[in-house]
């Protein structure tokens, strides 16, 4: 799931950089980018929590990507 969210964030940022939008759209794009960034960080933390739970239960670490 974390990889999916990371890819969506990257594609959103790339789309904004490639589009030539007006200054009026800038506020909306900035807000959307910040929201996407926060969601990406939430996904990172969720993956870490999941890995920690697996380690606590099994004693085995999952390989990092």
C-alpha positions in Angstrom: 0.0 0.0 0.0 2.9 2.4 0.8 4.3 2.0 -2.7 0.9 2.8 -4.2 0.6 6.0 -2.2 4.2 7.0 -3.0 3.5 6.5 -6.7 0.4 8.6 -6.6 2.2 11.4 -4.8 5.1 11.4 -7.3 2.7 11.4 -10.3 0.7 14.3 -8.7 3.9 16.4 -8.3 5.1 15.5 -11.8 1.7 16.5 -13.3 1.8 19.9 -11.5 5.4 20.6 -12.6 4.5 19.7 -16.3 1.3 21.7 -16.4 1.5 25.4 -17.0 -1.1 26.6 -14.7 -2.1 30.2 -13.8 -1.4 31.8 -10.4 -5.0 31.4 -9.4 -4.7 27.6 -9.6 -1.5 27.7 -7.6 -3.2 27.8 -4.2 -5.4 24.8 -5.0 -2.4 22.9 -6.3 -0.3 23.7 -3.3 -3.1 22.6 -0.9 -3.5 19.3 -2.9 0.2 18.7 -2.9 0.5 19.2 0.9 -2.5 16.8 1.4 -0.9 14.2 -0.8 2.4 14.6 1.1 0.7 14.1 4.4 -1.1 11.0 3.1 2.3 9.7 1.9 3.8 10.2 5.3 0.8 8.5 7.0 1.3 5.5 4.6 5.0 5.4 5.6 4.2 5.4 9.3 1.5 2.7 8.8 4.0 0.4 7.0 6.5 0.9 9.9 3.8 0.1 12.5 2.8 -3.0 10.5 6.5 -4.1 10.3 6.9 -3.5 14.1 3.8 -5.6 14.9 5.1 -8.5 12.8 8.5 -8.3 14.5 6.8 -8.2 18.0 4.7 -11.3 17.2 7.2 -13.4 15.2 10.6 -12.0 16.2 11.5 -11.8 12.5 12.2 -8.6 10.6 10.8 -8.1 7.1 13.3 -7.1 4.5 13.4 -3.4 3.7 12.8 -2.2 0.1 
